């Protein structure tokens, strides 16, 4: 069954986030996308919109692009956005945009240049306040009540929009769907390289870094490991581009805290290989992620800022 997340824009138009591959597989009752592709009409698939079907309309007017990026229904006017909980790195940008850097080494920060999901959209189309969104954040844990503004969170129809910063400048964002989210929890605007989510803080940000999986893990480690800079890799591996970020900070010590010890070990091996001078260690885990660990410690009255120099 296909999972849908509906977002209503300020102008009243409706966006539907879903996995468009799943939608096509279900519509054609097909075992694979190779079978689905036989139904292409030019550069598009034309199917029955599931919302129109539910409302009794019979015309097949949902057009989905062959690259599965977007779709649009010409009956109900809903726009469909592909959402897979993964960053789409197929979006290509001009090499001319990469010829700038900071620091002693040349570092190429990949900016968000997608024309639809732009930084201009972040600054001008998202809301500064949402009662529904803040209720969701506080429901995760109490610290977010005071942190969401400091972290620069915005809101979009009650969903959370989380900016990514590098040396204070916003260069990317991620959307976290709220409510009963089902399989689709996040939307990542297309970008040609997966960035890390970093929370720079303290007098020497980056001298001690703690690597984790997701944004909310990073936020929890801001509390649990106050002397470390959280660095979320948004998955179970660290990319070459993310290694470049690490190298740019010239860290003296790197901790890795993923939700599985074996994953932490793999990332530690890569970091040691690329930053051979650096002290690299792991925090073992049997499946509990950093945010879950913090919530457990809160429940049982244990020390929250427990990650200290012993690691």
ZAKEMAR-75726 format. One record per atom (N, C-alpha, C): x, y, z; residue in three letters. Coordinates in steps of 0.1 Angstrom, whole numbers, plus 5000, padded with zeros to 4 digits. Layout:
BEGIN
XYZala...
END
This chain:
BEGIN
500849885000unk500050005000unk500950125000unk500650224991unk501450344990unk501050445001unk502150505007unk501950605018unk502050745012unk501050825016unk501050965010unk501151065022unk501851175019unk501951285028unk501451415020unk500451475026unk499851585019unk500251715025unk500751815017unk501151945022unk500352045014unk499652135021unk498852245015unk499752375015unk499952435004unk500752555003unk499952675006unk500552785008unk499852905012unk498852955002unk499152924989unk498152954978unk497052864977unk496952764985unk495852664985unk496152544977unk497252544969unk497552424961unk498052314970unk497952184965unk498252074973unk499351994967unk500351954975unk501451874971unk501251734978unk501551634970unk501451494976unk502851434975unk503451404986unk504751334987unk504451184988unk505051114979unk504950964979unk506050904971unk506250774973unk507150704965unk506550674951unk506950744941unk506250734928unk506550594922unk507650534925unk507850394920unk506850304926unk506550314939unk505550224945unk504250254939unk503950384936unk502550414931unk502450354917unk503450354909unk503350294895unk503250144896unk504050084905unk504049934907unk502649894911unk502049964920unk500649924925unk499649944914unk499750054906unk498750084896unk498749984885unk499949944881unk500049844870unk500149704875unk500049684888unk500149554894unk501349474888unk502449544888unk503649494882unk504749454892unk505549354889unk506549304898unk507749384898unk508049464888unk509249544887unk509049664878unk510049754880unk509949874871unk510249844857unk510949734854unk511149694840unk509849674833unk508949604840unk507549584835unk506749714833unk506949794843unk506149924843unk506650014831unk507850004828unk508450094817unk507850064803unk507249954802unk506549924789unk505250014787unk504850074798unk503650164797unk503950304795unk505250344793unk505650474791unk504950534778unk504450654779unk503850714767unk504750844765unk505650824756unk506650934754unk507550944766unk507551054773unk508351084784unk507551074797unk506351024797unk505451024809unk504750894810unk504350864822unk503350764825unk502050834828unk500950774823unk499550844825unk498750734832unk498350774845unk497650674853unk496450744860unk495650664867unk494550714874unk494950774888unk494750904890unk495150964903unk494350894914unk495050844925unk494450774936unk493350854943unk493650984944unk492651074951unk491451094942unk491651114929unk490451124920unk489650994920unk490350884920unk489650754920unk488750744933unk489350784944unk488550784957unk487350874956unk487450984949unk486351084948unk485351044937unk485650934929unk484650894919unk484950934905unk486051004903unk486451044889unk487050934882unk486750914869unk487150804861unk488250834851unk488550954848unk489550994838unk490950964844unk491850914835unk493250894839unk494051014835unk494251104844unk494951234841unk496151264850unk496651164857unk497851184865unk499051154856unk499851254853unk501051244844unk502251244853unk503051134852unk504251124860unk505451114850unk506451204853unk507651204844unk508451074845unk509051044834unk509750914833unk510850894843unk511451004847unk512550994857unk511950984871unk510650984873unk509950964885unk510251084895unk510551204890unk510751314899unk509551374904unk508551404894unk507351464898unk506151414890unk504951444894unk503751414886unk502751524888unk501751524880unk500651624882unk499351574876unk498251584884unk496951544880unk496151664874unk495751644862unk495051754856unk493551754858unk493051674868unk491651674872unk491651744886unk492351694896unk492251754909unk493351854912unk494251874902unk495351964902unk496451944913unk496351824919unk497451794929unk498751764922unk499851814928unk501151784923unk501751674931unk502451584925unk503051464932unk504551484932unk505151464944unk506651474945unk507151344950unk508251294943unk508851174947unk509551184960unk509251094970unk509851094983unk510250954987unk511550934989unk512050804992unk512850785005unk512850895013unk513650895025unk515150895022unk515550915010unk516950915006unk517251044998unk518451094999unk518851214991unk519051174977unk518351244968unk518551224954unk519751304949unk520851234946unk522051304941unk522251304926unk521151284919unk521151284904unk521051424899unk520651524907unk520551654902unk521951714899unk522051764887unk523351804882unk523551954883unk524652004887unk524952144888unk526152184880unk526252304876unk527352354868unk528652344876unk529652304869unk530952294876unk531452424880unk530952534873unk531452664877unk530952704891unk529952644896unk529452674909unk530352614920unk531252524916unk532152454926unk533452524928unk533752624921unk535152684922unk535252794933unk534952754945unk535152844957unk535452754969unk536052814979unk536352734991unk536752825002unk537052765014unk537452825026unk538652755032unk539352825040unk540452755048unk541752725040unk542552655047unk543852635041unk543852535029unk542852445029unk542752355018unk541552395010unk541552354997unk540452384988unk539352294991unk538152344995unk537052264999unk535852314990unk535252224983unk534152264974unk532852234981unk532152334986unk530852324992unk529852314980unk529052214980unk528052194969unk526752274974unk526352374967unk525152454971unk523952384966unk522852414972unk521452374967unk521052464956unk520952414944unk520552494933unk519352444925unk518652344931unk517452294925unk516452404923unk515952424912unk515052544909unk513752534917unk513252414920unk512052404928unk512252414943unk513252344948unk513552334962unk514752414965unk514652544964unk515752634965unk515952694979unk517052754981unk517252824994unk516252944995unk515953004984unk514953114984unk513653064990unk513252944986unk512052884992unk512152865007unk513352825012unk513552815026unk513252945033unk513853055028unk513853185034unk512453255033unk511753225022unk510553305019unk509253235019unk509253105018unk507953035017unk507652945029unk508552925038unk508352845050unk508052945062unk507252885071unk506752965083unk507752965094unk507853075101unk508653095113unk508053025126unk506752995125unk506152945137unk504952855133unk504852745140unk503752655138unk503352585151unk502252605156unk501852535168unk501852385167unk501452335155unk501452185153unk502852135152unk503752215146unk505152165144unk505852165158unk505652275166unk506352285178unk505752175188unk504552145187unk503952035195unk504651905192unk504851885179unk505551755175unk507051755181unk507751865180unk509051875185unk509151845200unk508351915207unk508251895222unk507951745225unk507151685217unk506751545219unk507951455218unk508951495210unk510151405209unk510951415221unk511251525226unk511851545240unk511851695244unk511951715256unk511751845262unk512851945258unk514051905254unk515051995250unk514752075238unk513952015229unk513652085216unk512752205218unk512152215229unk511352335232unk512152465232unk513452455237unk514352565237unk515352565226unk515452455219unk516452445208unk516052475194unk514752455191unk514352465177unk514552605171unk514452715179unk514752845174unk516252865172unk517052815181unk518452835180unk519052755168unk518352645165unk518752565153unk518152615140unk517352725141unk516852785129unk515752705122unk515052625129unk513952545123unk512852635118unk512252595106unk511052655101unk510052555099unk508852595094unk507752505093unk506952515080unk506452405076unk505652405063unk504452315065unk503352385066unk502052315069unk502152215080unk502852265091unk503052185103unk504152085103unk504852075092unk506051985091unk507252065094unk508351995098unk509552065103unk510552085091unk511052205090unk512052225080unk513352265087unk514452175085unk515652185093unk516852235084unk517352355086unk518452405078unk519752335081unk520652325071unk521952275073unk522952395071unk523852405081unk524752525081unk526252475079unk527052565073unk528452545073unk529052685076unk529852695087unk530352825091unk529252925092unk528052885097unk527052985099unk526053005087unk526452965075unk525652995063unk524852875060unk523552895057unk522652785053unk522852755039unk523052625036unk523352575022unk522452465018unk521652415027unk520752305024unk519652295035unk518652215032unk517652185043unk516952055040unk516252005051unk515651875050unk514251895057unk513251825052unk511851835057unk511551715064unk511051725077unk510651615084unk509051615085unk508351515080unk506951515081unk506551475095unk505451545099unk504951525113unk503651435112unk503051415124unk501851335124unk502151185123unk501151115118unk501250975116unk502050945103unk503350945103unk504150955091unk504250835083unk504050715088unk504150595080unk505550575075unk505750525063unk507050495057unk507750625053unk507050725049unk507750845044unk507850945056unk509050965060unk509351055072unk510051185068unk510951175057unk511751285054unk511651315039unk511851445035unk512051475021unk513351555020unk514251505011unk515551565009unk515551634995unk515651764994unk515751834981unk516851774973unk516651754960unk517751694952unk519051784952unk520151724954unk521451784954unk522451684949unk523551734943unk524451644936unk525451574946unk525451614959unk526351544969unk525651544982unk525651434989unk524951425002unk525751495013unk525151605018unk525851685029unk525751615042unk526551655052unk526351615066unk525551725073unk524851695083unk524151785092unk525151815103unk525551945105unk526551975115unk525952085124unk526252075137unk525852175147unk527152235152unk527552345147unk528852415151unk528452485164unk529352465174unk529152545187unk530452545195unk530552625204unk531652635213unk532752725207unk533852745214unk534952835210unk535752775198unk535852635198unk536652575187unk535852465181unk534852495173unk533952395167unk534752305157unk534552175158unk535252085149unk536452025155unk536952065166unk538252005172unk537851865177unk536651855183unk536251725187unk534851705180unk534751595173unk533551565165unk532951435168unk531551425169unk530851305171unk529951275159unk530151165153unk529451125141unk528251035144unk527151065138unk525850985141unk525150975127unk523950925128unk523150895116unk522351015111unk521351065120unk520351155116unk520351285123unk519551385119unk519451515124unk519051515139unk518051435142unk517651425156unk518651355165unk519351265160unk520451205167unk521551315170unk521851395160unk522851505162unk522351595173unk521051635173unk520551725183unk520651665197unk520351535198unk520451465211unk521951465216unk522851455207unk524251455211unk524851585214unk524151695210unk524451825215unk524251835230unk523351755235unk523051745250unk523851635256unk524051525250unk524751415257unk526251425256unk526751495245unk528251515244unk528551655241unk528351745252unk528351885250unk529751945246unk530851865247unk532151915243unk532451875228unk531551805222unk531751755208unk530851825198unk531251835186unk530451895175unk529651785168unk528351775169unk527551675162unk527751685147unk527751565140unk528051555126unk527251435121unk526051455115unk525251345111unk525451315096unk525651195093unk525951155079unk524651115071unk523451115077unk522251095070unk522150955064unk522650855071unk522650725066unk523550635073unk523950515068unk524750425075unk526250415069unk526550515062unk527950525056unk528350675055unk529650695054unk530150835052unk530750845038unk530350945031unk530750965017unk532051045016unk532651035004unk533851115002unk533651265005unk532551315001unk532151455003unk532151485017unk531551395025unk531451425040unk532751405046unk533651325041unk535051315046unk535751445044unk535451515032unk536051645030unk535651745040unk534351745045unk533951825056unk534751805068unk534851675072unk535651635083unk537051695082unk537751675071unk539051715069unk539251865070unk538251935066unk538252085066unk538252135081unk537652065090unk537652105104unk538952075111unk539751985105unk541051945111unk540751895126unk539951795128unk539551755141unk540751675148unk540851695161unk541851625169unk541251485174unk539951475175unk539351355180unk537951335173unk537651215169unk536451185163unk535851065170unk534551075175unk533850965181unk532750925170unk532450795169unk531350755160unk530350675169unk529150725168unk528050665176unk526850645167unk526850525160unk525650485152unk524850385160unk523750345154unk522850255162unk523250105161unk524350075154unk524849945154unk526349955154unk526949875163unk528449885165unk529149855152unk528749755144unk529449725132unk529449835122unk528349915122unk528250035113unk529250135118unk529350155131unk530350255136unk531750205133unk532050075133unk533350025130unk533750055116unk532750035107unk533050065092unk533350215090unk532550295096unk532850445095unk534150475101unk534450425113unk535750445119unk536850415110unk536750295104unk537850255095unk538150355083unk537050405078unk537150505067unk537850635073unk537350685084unk537850805090unk539350785093unk539750675099unk541150645102unk542050645090unk541450595079unk542250585066unk542450725061unk541450805061unk541450945055unk542151045064unk541951035077unk542551125087unk543451045097unk544551005091unk545350905099unk545950965112unk546051095113unk546651165125unk545651165136unk544351145133unk543251175143unk542951055152unk542651085165unk542150995175unk540750955171unk540450835167unk539150785163unk538650675172unk537450695178unk536950585187unk535450575184unk534850465189unk533450435187unk532750425201unk531450445201unk530650415212unk529750305208unk529850185215unk529150065211unk527550085212unk526850015204unk525350015205unk524849885199unk523749835206unk523149715201unk521849735194unk521749855188unk520449895180unk519850015185unk520150065197unk519650185202unk520350305196unk519650405190unk520350515184unk520550625195unk521350735192unk521650835203unk520450895209unk519350935201unk518250995206unk517450905215unk517350775211unk516650675220unk517450655233unk518750665232unk519550655244unk519250765254unk519250885248unk518951005257unk517650995264unk516550955256unk515250945262unk515250835273unk515950725271unk515950625281unk516650675294unk517750745292unk518450805304unk517550905311unk516750985303unk515851075309unk514851005317unk514250895312unk513250815319unk513750765332unk514950715332unk515450645344unk516350745353unk516350875350unk517050965358unk518550955358unk519050905347unk520550895346unk521151025340unk522451035342unk523051155337unk522951175322unk522551295318unk522251315304unk523551345296unk524451425301unk525651465295unk526751365298unk526551235294unk527451125299unk528651105290unk528651155278unk529751125269unk530851225272unk531951175278unk532951265282unk534351215278unk535451265284unk536751235280unk537151085280unk536351005288unk536750865288unk536650795275unk535850855266unk535750805252unk536850865243unk
END
